[in-house]
């Protein structure tokens, strides 16, 4: 049998155009070569290791390819105690820094306290709530972004996180946000309001075609 389950010769395989009867090994090999059709899969755009920076920007988010983006943040820690990690969008290359974003989050802590955070006029979305800067005080989160490349729609976010806050208490939070402007978002900025931060952050696109 020839490669990828075809006799007597293998056809050219590509994402969205697979032919043949595939063994698990065929699927594995084609997936590693990014040639196996699997709609909904995460496709890595870029990973950044941030160390001692006040901000970092994903300047190429492939917004014309992906309608949904997925952002992961691992081991976020600010240099200044109790600083949250914020998000801003760039619209056609211009940073939107005005108080036009809206967001709402629910927060629960291991000490049994619950609260909410919300605003209809703020100049950022949240990537991670205010985390401490002591040893092992750090945060982890993920966000989905929707419609970033669609100039006729608003750009939405959903997020979820867990962290150890500046009081040493475990906390979880979830919520959503929106840039209520129909525009093309082509860059994503992460930043802190003061000091610097460390983390590993990865941006993915979700394959739809």
C-alpha positions as CSV (number, residue, x, y, z in Angstrom):
1,X,0.0,0.0,0.0
2,X,1.3,3.4,-0.8
3,X,1.4,6.4,1.5
4,X,-1.9,7.6,3.0
5,X,-3.9,4.5,2.1
6,X,-4.1,4.7,-1.7
7,X,-3.3,2.0,-4.3
8,X,-1.3,2.1,-6.4
9,X,-0.1,5.8,-5.9
10,X,-1.0,8.5,-3.4
11,X,-3.0,11.5,-4.5
12,X,-1.9,14.9,-3.4
13,X,-3.4,15.6,0.0
14,X,-4.3,19.1,1.3
15,X,-6.4,20.7,4.0
16,X,-10.0,20.6,2.8
17,X,-9.2,18.0,0.1
18,X,-8.3,14.5,1.5
19,X,-8.8,11.3,-0.5
20,X,-8.3,7.7,0.5
21,X,-8.9,5.4,3.4
22,X,-6.7,6.5,6.3
23,X,-5.1,4.5,9.1
24,X,-4.6,6.3,12.5
25,X,-0.9,6.7,11.4
26,X,-2.0,8.3,8.1
27,X,-4.2,10.8,10.0
28,X,-1.4,11.5,12.5
29,X,1.2,12.1,9.7
30,X,-1.2,14.3,7.7
31,X,-2.2,16.3,10.7
32,X,1.5,17.0,11.6
33,X,2.0,18.1,8.0
34,X,-1.2,20.4,8.3
35,X,-2.8,18.5,5.4
36,X,-5.6,16.7,7.2
37,X,-9.0,18.3,7.2
38,X,-10.2,18.9,10.8
39,X,-12.4,21.9,11.0
40,X,-12.4,23.6,14.4
41,X,-8.8,22.8,15.1
42,X,-6.5,25.3,16.8
43,X,-3.8,26.6,14.5
44,X,-0.9,28.4,16.2
45,X,-0.3,32.0,14.9
46,X,2.4,33.0,17.4
47,X,3.8,32.4,20.9
48,X,5.5,35.1,22.8
49,X,7.7,34.8,26.0
50,X,7.3,38.1,27.7
51,X,9.9,39.1,30.3
52,X,10.2,42.5,31.9
53,X,8.1,44.3,29.3
54,X,5.3,46.8,29.8
55,X,3.4,45.6,26.7
56,X,3.5,43.2,23.9
57,X,1.7,43.3,20.6
58,X,0.5,40.6,18.2
59,X,1.1,42.5,15.0
60,X,0.0,39.7,12.6
61,X,-3.2,38.0,13.7
62,X,-4.3,36.7,10.3
63,X,-7.7,38.3,10.7
64,X,-8.7,37.6,7.1
65,X,-8.2,33.9,7.7
66,X,-9.8,33.3,11.1
67,X,-13.1,34.5,12.4
68,X,-12.4,33.2,15.9
69,X,-9.1,33.6,17.7
70,X,-8.0,31.9,20.9
71,X,-5.5,33.5,23.3
72,X,-3.8,31.7,26.2
73,X,-1.8,33.3,29.0
74,X,0.4,31.2,31.2
75,X,2.1,32.3,34.5
76,X,1.3,36.0,34.3
77,X,3.0,38.0,37.0
78,X,3.4,41.8,37.2
79,X,6.4,43.6,38.7
80,X,4.1,45.9,40.6
81,X,1.8,44.2,43.1
82,X,-1.9,43.8,42.2
83,X,-1.8,44.9,38.6
84,X,-4.2,43.4,36.0
85,X,-3.2,42.5,32.5
86,X,-5.2,44.5,29.9
87,X,-6.1,44.1,26.2
88,X,-6.5,46.7,23.5
89,X,-7.3,46.2,19.8
90,X,-5.8,48.0,16.9
91,X,-8.3,49.0,14.2
92,X,-6.6,49.0,10.7
93,X,-3.3,49.6,12.4
94,X,-4.5,52.3,14.9
95,X,-4.6,51.5,18.6
96,X,-8.1,52.1,20.1
97,X,-7.3,53.7,23.5
98,X,-10.5,55.6,24.1
99,X,-13.0,54.6,26.8
100,X,-15.3,52.9,24.3
101,X,-14.9,49.2,25.4
102,X,-17.5,47.5,27.5
103,X,-17.0,44.5,29.8
104,X,-18.5,42.4,32.6
105,X,-16.9,39.8,34.8
106,X,-17.9,37.6,37.8
107,X,-15.3,36.8,40.4
108,X,-15.2,34.1,43.0
109,X,-12.5,33.6,45.7
110,X,-11.6,30.7,47.9
111,X,-12.4,32.7,51.0
112,X,-16.1,32.5,49.9
113,X,-16.3,36.1,48.7
114,X,-18.0,36.8,45.3
115,X,-18.2,40.1,43.4
116,X,-18.5,41.5,39.9
117,X,-16.6,43.9,37.8
118,X,-18.3,45.9,35.0
119,X,-18.1,49.0,32.9
120,X,-19.8,50.5,29.9
121,X,-17.1,53.0,29.2
122,X,-13.5,51.8,29.8
123,X,-10.3,51.9,27.7
124,X,-9.4,48.2,27.9
125,X,-10.6,44.7,28.1
126,X,-9.3,42.3,30.7
127,X,-6.9,39.4,30.0
128,X,-6.2,38.7,33.7
129,X,-7.3,40.2,37.0
130,X,-4.9,41.9,39.4
131,X,-2.4,39.3,40.5
132,X,0.3,39.6,43.2
133,X,4.0,39.8,42.6
134,X,5.2,37.5,45.4
135,X,6.6,34.0,44.7
136,X,3.8,31.7,43.3
137,X,1.4,34.6,43.0
138,X,0.5,34.4,39.3
139,X,-2.4,34.1,36.9
140,X,-3.5,31.9,34.0
141,X,-6.2,32.7,31.5
142,X,-7.7,32.2,28.1
143,X,-9.8,34.4,25.8
144,X,-11.8,33.8,22.7
145,X,-12.2,36.7,20.2
146,X,-14.9,36.9,17.6
147,X,-15.3,38.8,14.3
148,X,-11.9,40.6,14.6
149,X,-11.5,40.7,10.8
150,X,-15.1,41.5,9.9
151,X,-15.4,45.3,9.3
152,X,-19.2,45.1,9.4
153,X,-19.4,43.6,13.0
154,X,-18.4,44.4,16.6
155,X,-15.4,42.6,18.1
156,X,-16.3,40.4,21.1
157,X,-14.3,38.6,23.8
158,X,-15.1,35.9,26.3
159,X,-12.5,35.0,29.0
160,X,-11.8,32.7,31.9
161,X,-9.0,32.8,34.4
162,X,-7.6,31.5,37.7
163,X,-4.9,33.1,39.8
164,X,-3.4,33.7,43.3
165,X,-4.2,37.3,44.1
166,X,-2.1,39.8,46.1
167,X,-3.6,38.5,49.3
168,X,-2.5,35.0,48.6
169,X,-6.0,33.8,48.0
170,X,-7.1,31.6,45.0
171,X,-9.5,33.2,42.7
172,X,-11.4,32.4,39.5
173,X,-13.2,34.8,37.1
174,X,-15.1,34.6,33.9
175,X,-16.8,37.2,31.7
176,X,-17.0,38.9,28.4
177,X,-16.2,42.2,26.7
178,X,-16.8,44.0,23.4
179,X,-15.5,46.8,21.3
180,X,-18.8,48.1,20.1
181,X,-17.5,49.5,16.8
182,X,-17.8,47.9,13.4
183,X,-14.2,47.7,12.3
184,X,-11.3,45.5,11.2
185,X,-9.2,44.6,14.2
186,X,-5.7,43.6,12.9
187,X,-3.5,43.7,16.1
188,X,-3.9,42.7,19.7
189,X,-2.0,44.5,22.5
190,X,-1.4,43.2,26.1
191,X,-0.2,45.7,28.6
192,X,0.0,46.7,32.3
193,X,-0.9,50.1,33.7
194,X,2.4,50.4,35.5
195,X,5.6,48.5,35.8
196,X,6.3,45.4,33.7
197,X,5.1,41.8,33.5
198,X,6.2,38.3,32.7
199,X,4.2,35.5,31.0
200,X,4.0,33.1,28.1
201,X,1.2,34.0,25.7
202,X,0.0,32.2,22.6
203,X,-2.4,33.3,19.9
204,X,-4.3,30.7,17.8
205,X,-6.8,30.8,15.0
206,X,-9.7,28.3,14.8
207,X,-9.9,26.7,11.4
208,X,-13.4,27.0,9.8
209,X,-12.5,26.3,6.1
